[in-house]
Amino acid sequence: MNDSTPQPHALILASASPRRSELLERIGLQFQICPADVEEYNKPDDGPAQMVVHNAGLKADALTTEFPDGLILGSDTTVALDGCVLNKPVDMDAARAMLRRLSGRQHTVYTAVSLRWLHGQFRDDFVEASQVRFKSLDDAAIEAYFKLVDPLDKAGAYGIQAGREQIIEGVDGSVENVMGLPIQALQARLLEHGFDFSVQS
C-alpha cells in the first residue's frame, strides 16, 4: 500500500469487554477503548444474525462524530438455540435454566463486527457463526461451573475461556468468535482495506 493512502489515525474499540480487548491484543493491534453508551436491541425479529449486526452498528455509529479520524469497531455476540436467542441472563435462576436448555445440544454463536471511519466514508459490517456442542450437564455440573465463571455478563450464561472442558464437547468454527470477536475474519478485513494498527507500525 502506498504510504500516501489515507488511513484512519487509530482503532477505537466501542466496548468495555475485557475479552474483546484481550483478543485484539492477541493479534498485536494497538487500540483505544471507548465503550459506546447505547441501548441494545434484544428481540431477534429478523433472526439472531441481523440482531447482532444491528447492535454492533449502533455501537460503532455512536462514536463516529467523537472520533471522525478513527476506525470504530463495534461488536455484539449472541447465542441462538432452535431459533431462540439466549442473551445475558437476568439472574442466576435464568442462567441455570439456560445451561439446562443447552445441555447435550448444539447451538450457534453469532458475533457481528461493524467498522466505521467517518472521514474515510467507510462502513463495513460482517457476521461470523460458530457451532458449539455442549456436554450433558446435570445440576451439580452447572453449579460447579458457576463457581468458576460469572454467567450474568455472558450471552447464553457461559464463556469459553474458563472451565471450557467442564461444559463444552466441541466447537466448529472460530473459538474466538465464541469469545466475542472473530479475529481471523477481522484481520482479513483490515488487510483487505489496507488498515494497519499493529503495535510495531
NUPADREN-791655 format. One record per residue (C-alpha): y, x, z. Coordinates in pm, whole numbers, plus 50000, padded with zeros to 5 digits. Layout:
SITE       v       u       w
SITE       Y       X       Z
...
//
This chain:
SITE       v       u       w
SITE   50000   50000   50000
SITE   50348   50125   49917
SITE   50546   50224   50227
SITE   50843   50025   50099
SITE   50647   49699   50102
SITE   50798   49470   50369
SITE   50593   49448   50687
SITE   50616   49233   50997
SITE   50753   49452   51277
SITE   50499   49355   51543
SITE   50189   49147   51611
SITE   50258   48870   51863
SITE   49964   48706   52040
SITE   50062   48348   52126
SITE   49804   48328   52404
SITE   49759   48429   52767
SITE   49382   48458   52719
SITE   49257   48790   52857
SITE   48953   48760   52628
SITE   49168   48749   52314
SITE   49374   49045   52435
SITE   49055   49237   52504
SITE   48925   49165   52155
SITE   49247   49278   51985
SITE   49234   49597   52191
SITE   48871   49646   52091
SITE   48970   49672   51725
SITE   49257   49908   51805
SITE   49553   49680   51744
SITE   49893   49709   51906
SITE   50040   49373   52004
SITE   50273   49184   52235
SITE   50164   48888   52446
SITE   50387   48580   52444
SITE   50198   48260   52532
SITE   50318   47956   52341
SITE   50417   47656   52551
SITE   50267   47370   52351
SITE   50066   47059   52425
SITE   49727   47097   52261
SITE   49568   46810   52074
SITE   49217   46746   52205
SITE   49096   46448   52002
SITE   48890   46562   51702
SITE   48963   46261   51480
SITE   48925   46476   51168
SITE   48649   46692   51315
SITE   48646   46987   51554
SITE   48735   47243   51287
SITE   49055   47061   51194
SITE   49140   47012   51561
SITE   49135   47385   51637
SITE   49328   47466   51317
SITE   49593   47215   51425
SITE   49620   47365   51775
SITE   49625   47724   51653
SITE   49904   47631   51413
SITE   50103   47464   51691
SITE   50089   47783   51898
SITE   50188   48011   51610
SITE   50464   47783   51482
SITE   50617   47758   51831
SITE   50711   48128   51828
SITE   50829   48183   51471
SITE   51200   48138   51541
SITE   51179   48361   51851
SITE   51003   48637   51657
SITE   51107   48589   51291
SITE   51020   48950   51204
SITE   50682   48946   51379
SITE   50340   48825   51272
SITE   50250   48549   51517
SITE   49880   48498   51595
SITE   49784   48158   51733
SITE   49424   48075   51811
SITE   49218   47789   51952
SITE   48849   47754   52034
SITE   48626   47456   52100
SITE   48259   47374   52146
SITE   48100   47090   51948
SITE   47764   46921   52003
SITE   47645   46635   51781
SITE   47999   46592   51652
SITE   48137   46558   52005
SITE   48392   46813   52128
SITE   48343   46974   52467
SITE   48683   47106   52574
SITE   48765   47266   52909
SITE   48606   47062   53191
SITE   48843   46883   53428
SITE   48636   46970   53736
SITE   48306   47122   53846
SITE   48115   46796   53807
SITE   48229   46776   53446
SITE   48130   47142   53399
SITE   47779   47073   53532
SITE   47748   46772   53301
SITE   47849   46985   53001
SITE   47585   47251   53068
SITE   47320   46981   53115
SITE   47412   46847   52770
SITE   47399   47193   52615
SITE   47070   47285   52785
SITE   46792   47359   52537
SITE   47012   47269   52240
SITE   47203   47441   51962
SITE   47576   47379   51931
SITE   47868   47509   51726
SITE   48168   47707   51846
SITE   48477   47680   51626
SITE   48770   47921   51654
SITE   49078   47887   51436
SITE   49338   48155   51371
SITE   49688   48083   51246
SITE   49911   48367   51126
SITE   50284   48317   51073
SITE   50559   48555   50959
SITE   50883   48364   50916
SITE   51091   48625   50731
SITE   50799   48706   50503
SITE   50740   48335   50436
SITE   50377   48399   50527
SITE   50138   48133   50655
SITE   49762   48166   50679
SITE   49503   47955   50863
SITE   49129   48003   50882
SITE   48844   47884   51100
SITE   48515   48050   51189
SITE   48198   47878   51315
SITE   47915   48031   51518
SITE   47589   47866   51623
SITE   47484   47912   51986
SITE   47136   47830   52119
SITE   47111   47756   52490
SITE   46811   47815   52710
SITE   46672   47517   52901
SITE   46869   47506   53227
SITE   46783   47329   53549
SITE   47039   47255   53819
SITE   46957   47575   54006
SITE   47018   47784   53693
SITE   47351   47610   53635
SITE   47465   47673   53993
SITE   47357   48037   53971
SITE   47559   48076   53651
SITE   47867   47920   53808
SITE   47855   48182   54084
SITE   47920   48439   53812
SITE   48162   48250   53590
SITE   48451   48011   53647
SITE   48379   47735   53393
SITE   48706   47546   53432
SITE   48910   47759   53189
SITE   48645   47765   52916
SITE   48561   47519   52640
SITE   48208   47391   52695
SITE   48218   47519   53057
SITE   48078   47860   52970
SITE   48173   48205   52848
SITE   47962   48457   52661
SITE   48096   48775   52823
SITE   47936   48737   53168
SITE   47594   48601   53255
SITE   47506   48556   52889
SITE   47136   48634   52944
SITE   47112   48354   53201
SITE   47210   48071   52969
SITE   47207   48181   52603
SITE   46897   48229   52390
SITE   47076   48347   52076
SITE   47386   48341   51856
SITE   47405   48305   51479
SITE   47740   48432   51356
SITE   48019   48620   51528
SITE   47974   48665   51903
SITE   48345   48750   51926
SITE   48420   48412   51770
SITE   48241   48253   52065
SITE   48456   48463   52298
SITE   48768   48319   52137
SITE   48872   48537   51841
SITE   48675   48617   51523
SITE   48794   48976   51499
SITE   48583   49062   51194
SITE   48745   48785   50989
SITE   49087   48869   51134
SITE   49055   49236   51039
SITE   48958   49138   50685
SITE   49261   48906   50661
SITE   49505   49172   50786
SITE   49362   49428   50544
SITE   49380   49181   50255
SITE   49751   49129   50314
SITE   49829   49493   50393
SITE   49930   49436   50754
SITE   49871   49740   50975
SITE   49913   49708   51351
SITE   49678   49987   51450
SITE   49776   50183   51760
SITE   49761   50507   51559
SITE   50010   50394   51294
//
